[in-house]
Amino acid sequence: MLAIADHADLDNGPRTKSGTERMCAVTRQVAPIDDLIRFVLSPSGETVPDLKRKLPGRGLWVSLSHATVAEAARRNVFARSFKRDVQVSKTLADDVERMMVRGVSEALAMIAKAGQVISGFSKVEGAIEGRQAIALIHATDGAPDGIRKLNAKLAAVRRENSTESGNFPVISVLTTDELDLALGRANVVHAALLAGPASKTFLARCQTLTRFRGTGGGHDGGIDQNN
């Protein structure tokens, strides 16, 4: 029988009755599965991130943090927990981040196909003024002046309408090139998300990516909540 310190990392480790908690193999702390990343082994023994938590095989869990995943790769906690030789990329944390960025881009592309996103400074400004937008998107490498102006416009409109409540996400997680690819347009720096069922997945993936990077709000990368 494995010691708790070993099998606690895997899918049969500590959990609540609802199965919504696991132990991080690095920090040894039990946390909700939404705060962790699941990893499985491929048939050839390679470490594979399972971001959707659906891949077969026993899973090892690591905190939702670039630094923690990098530490897991450096210390090779995967071999210790899986009790076998494991191939772990030195760039595992960066690989996970690229997968998350791709997931965010794919979700944004789906929103665009549904006609629930607009881009361009003037159009975004109009959507804010017309109270059509539910989230504001800036490229991480966008000019600070344009970002500042649209954020100020958003704040002014929300102050004018004192009946509005709740958070209004201001998202900055993708570069201009990544926004261009997702929206199929050139030189996208600013965009606005319109109401629709496709937005939930995009916003959730943006939040996950922001937490993984350890970034807060602002145009340097993250999600700011404009209340």
VOTIMI-665523 format. One line per field, with one value per residue (C-alpha): chain; residue in three letters; y, x, z. Coordinates in Angstrom, 1 decimal. Layout:
<rs>
c = [A_...]
r = [ALA_...]
yy = [Y_...]
xx = [X_...]
zz = [Z_...]
</rs>
This chain:
<rs>
c = [A_A_A_A_A_A_A_A_A_A_A_A_A_A_A_A_A_A_A_A_A_A_A_A_A_A_A_A_A_A_A_A_A_A_A_A_A_A_A_A_A_A_A_A_A_A_A_A_A_A_A_A_A_A_A_A_A_A_A_A_A_A_A_A_A_A_A_A_A_A_A_A_A_A_A_A_A_A_A_A_A_A_A_A_A_A_A_A_A_A_A_A_A_A_A_A_A_A_A_A_A_A_A_A_A_A_A_A_A_A_A_A_A_A_A_A_A_A_A_A_A_A_A_A_A_A_A_A_A_A_A_A_A_A_A_A_A_A_A_A_A_A_A_A_A_A_A_A_A_A_A_A_A_A_A_A_A_A_A_A_A_A_A_A_A_A_A_A_A_A_A_A_A_A_A_A_A_A_A_A_A_A_A_A_A_A_A_A_A_A_A_A_A_A_A_A_A_A_A_A_A_A_A_A_A_A_A_A_A_A_A_A_A_A_A_A_A_A_A_A_A_A_A_A_A_A_A]
r = [MET_LEU_ALA_ILE_ALA_ASP_HIS_ALA_ASP_LEU_ASP_ASN_GLY_PRO_ARG_THR_LYS_SER_GLY_THR_GLU_ARG_MET_CYS_ALA_VAL_THR_ARG_GLN_VAL_ALA_PRO_ILE_ASP_ASP_LEU_ILE_ARG_PHE_VAL_LEU_SER_PRO_SER_GLY_GLU_THR_VAL_PRO_ASP_LEU_LYS_ARG_LYS_LEU_PRO_GLY_ARG_GLY_LEU_TRP_VAL_SER_LEU_SER_HIS_ALA_THR_VAL_ALA_GLU_ALA_ALA_ARG_ARG_ASN_VAL_PHE_ALA_ARG_SER_PHE_LYS_ARG_ASP_VAL_GLN_VAL_SER_LYS_THR_LEU_ALA_ASP_ASP_VAL_GLU_ARG_MET_MET_VAL_ARG_GLY_VAL_SER_GLU_ALA_LEU_ALA_MET_ILE_ALA_LYS_ALA_GLY_GLN_VAL_ILE_SER_GLY_PHE_SER_LYS_VAL_GLU_GLY_ALA_ILE_GLU_GLY_ARG_GLN_ALA_ILE_ALA_LEU_ILE_HIS_ALA_THR_ASP_GLY_ALA_PRO_ASP_GLY_ILE_ARG_LYS_LEU_ASN_ALA_LYS_LEU_ALA_ALA_VAL_ARG_ARG_GLU_ASN_SER_THR_GLU_SER_GLY_ASN_PHE_PRO_VAL_ILE_SER_VAL_LEU_THR_THR_ASP_GLU_LEU_ASP_LEU_ALA_LEU_GLY_ARG_ALA_ASN_VAL_VAL_HIS_ALA_ALA_LEU_LEU_ALA_GLY_PRO_ALA_SER_LYS_THR_PHE_LEU_ALA_ARG_CYS_GLN_THR_LEU_THR_ARG_PHE_ARG_GLY_THR_GLY_GLY_GLY_HIS_ASP_GLY_GLY_ILE_ASP_GLN_ASN_ASN]
yy = [0.0_3.4_5.9_8.9_11.2_9.2_8.3_11.7_13.2_10.9_10.7_8.4_10.9_13.1_14.5_15.6_13.4_15.3_14.6_18.3_18.5_17.0_17.5_19.4_17.2_20.1_22.1_19.1_21.3_20.1_22.5_22.6_21.0_24.4_25.6_22.7_21.2_17.5_15.7_12.1_9.9_9.0_5.4_6.3_7.8_11.5_14.0_15.3_18.3_17.4_20.9_19.5_16.7_14.1_12.1_8.4_7.1_8.1_11.8_13.8_17.3_20.5_24.0_26.4_28.3_28.7_28.7_25.6_23.6_24.7_23.5_20.2_19.7_20.7_18.3_15.6_14.9_13.0_10.1_9.9_9.9_7.6_5.2_4.9_6.6_9.7_12.0_15.6_18.6_21.3_23.8_22.1_25.3_27.2_24.4_24.5_28.3_27.9_25.4_27.8_30.6_28.4_27.5_31.2_32.0_29.1_30.3_33.8_32.5_30.7_34.0_35.8_33.2_33.7_37.5_38.3_40.3_43.5_45.1_48.5_51.5_53.4_50.4_49.3_52.9_52.8_49.5_50.9_54.1_52.0_49.6_46.7_45.4_43.0_42.9_44.9_43.3_44.9_43.4_42.9_44.9_47.6_51.3_52.5_55.7_53.8_51.5_54.4_56.2_53.2_52.3_55.9_55.8_52.6_54.1_57.2_55.4_53.1_56.1_57.7_54.7_54.3_51.4_49.1_46.6_43.8_43.4_44.4_42.4_44.3_41.5_41.7_38.2_37.9_39.8_41.7_38.7_36.3_38.5_38.8_35.0_34.4_37.1_36.6_40.3_42.4_44.8_44.0_46.0_46.5_44.4_44.2_41.1_41.2_39.2_35.6_32.0_31.6_34.2_32.0_29.6_32.5_34.4_31.3_30.4_34.0_33.8_30.4_31.8_34.9_32.9_30.6_33.5_35.1_38.4_40.9_43.5_46.1_46.1_44.3_41.1_39.9_40.6_43.8_43.9_47.4_47.6]
xx = [0.0_1.4_2.1_-0.3_2.5_2.7_-0.8_-2.2_-1.0_-3.1_-6.8_-7.5_-6.0_-7.7_-11.0_-14.3_-17.4_-18.3_-14.8_-14.0_-10.6_-7.2_-3.7_-1.0_2.0_4.4_2.9_1.1_-2.0_-5.5_-7.4_-10.5_-9.8_-10.5_-7.3_-5.2_-4.0_-4.3_-1.4_-1.5_1.1_1.0_1.6_5.2_5.6_5.4_3.8_0.6_-1.4_-5.1_-6.7_-10.2_-9.7_-11.0_-8.0_-7.8_-5.3_-4.4_-3.8_-1.4_-2.4_-0.4_-1.4_-2.7_0.6_3.3_5.9_4.6_4.4_7.9_9.0_7.2_9.1_12.4_12.0_10.4_7.6_5.9_8.4_8.1_4.3_3.7_6.4_8.0_10.4_8.6_9.6_9.1_9.8_12.0_9.5_6.4_5.1_5.5_3.9_0.9_0.6_0.6_-2.2_-4.2_-3.6_-4.7_-7.9_-8.6_-8.1_-10.3_-13.1_-12.8_-13.0_-16.2_-17.7_-16.6_-18.4_-21.5_-21.3_-20.8_-17.6_-16.6_-13.2_-11.7_-11.4_-14.5_-16.8_-15.7_-16.3_-19.7_-20.6_-19.6_-21.6_-24.6_-24.2_-24.0_-20.6_-20.3_-16.5_-13.7_-10.7_-7.2_-4.1_-1.3_1.0_-1.6_-0.7_-1.3_-3.1_-5.8_-6.3_-6.5_-9.1_-11.4_-11.1_-12.0_-15.0_-16.2_-15.9_-17.7_-20.6_-21.0_-21.0_-23.7_-25.9_-26.1_-28.5_-25.8_-24.3_-21.8_-18.4_-17.5_-14.3_-11.5_-9.4_-5.8_-4.4_-3.7_-1.3_-2.3_-1.1_-3.2_-6.3_-5.7_-5.6_-8.7_-10.8_-9.5_-8.7_-5.5_-4.2_-6.8_-5.9_-9.3_-12.4_-15.7_-17.6_-21.4_-23.9_-24.4_-24.1_-20.6_-19.0_-19.0_-16.3_-14.1_-14.3_-13.6_-10.6_-9.3_-9.6_-7.7_-4.9_-4.6_-4.4_-1.8_0.4_0.0_-1.0_-3.5_-5.5_-4.1_-2.8_0.3_-1.8_-4.8_-8.4_-9.5_-13.0_-14.5_-17.2]
zz = [0.0_-0.9_1.7_1.9_0.7_-2.5_-3.5_-2.3_-5.6_-7.7_-8.5_-5.6_-3.2_-0.6_-1.8_-0.5_-0.8_-4.0_-5.4_-5.9_-4.1_-4.7_-3.2_-5.0_-5.6_-4.9_-2.1_-0.5_0.1_-0.7_-2.9_-5.2_-8.5_-10.2_-8.4_-9.8_-13.1_-13.8_-15.5_-16.9_-18.6_-22.3_-23.3_-23.9_-20.4_-21.3_-19.0_-20.6_-19.2_-18.9_-18.8_-19.3_-16.8_-19.2_-20.3_-19.2_-16.7_-13.2_-12.7_-10.7_-9.6_-9.4_-8.3_-11.0_-11.1_-13.7_-10.9_-9.3_-12.5_-13.3_-9.9_-10.4_-13.6_-12.1_-9.1_-11.3_-8.8_-11.6_-11.4_-7.6_-7.7_-10.7_-9.4_-12.9_-15.3_-16.6_-19.5_-18.4_-20.7_-19.1_-20.7_-19.2_-17.5_-20.8_-22.7_-20.4_-20.8_-24.6_-24.3_-22.2_-24.7_-27.5_-25.5_-25.0_-28.6_-29.7_-27.4_-28.8_-32.3_-31.5_-30.1_-33.3_-35.4_-33.4_-34.0_-30.4_-30.6_-32.3_-32.8_-33.6_-31.3_-32.7_-32.7_-29.2_-28.0_-29.5_-27.9_-24.5_-25.0_-26.2_-23.2_-25.6_-24.3_-21.4_-21.4_-22.8_-24.4_-24.9_-26.5_-24.0_-26.4_-27.1_-26.8_-23.3_-24.5_-26.3_-23.4_-21.0_-23.1_-23.5_-19.8_-18.9_-21.3_-19.7_-16.2_-17.2_-18.8_-15.8_-13.4_-15.5_-15.2_-11.5_-11.8_-13.2_-10.8_-10.9_-12.4_-16.0_-17.0_-18.7_-20.2_-21.4_-21.9_-25.7_-27.9_-31.0_-33.2_-31.1_-31.3_-35.1_-35.4_-33.2_-34.9_-38.5_-38.8_-38.9_-36.2_-33.5_-30.4_-28.8_-28.9_-27.0_-26.0_-26.6_-24.6_-25.7_-24.5_-26.0_-23.7_-20.5_-21.7_-23.0_-19.7_-17.7_-19.7_-19.5_-15.7_-15.6_-17.7_-15.6_-12.4_-14.0_-15.0_-11.6_-13.2_-12.0_-13.9_-16.3_-19.8_-18.8_-18.7_-16.7_-15.9_-14.1_-12.7_-13.4_-10.7]
</rs>
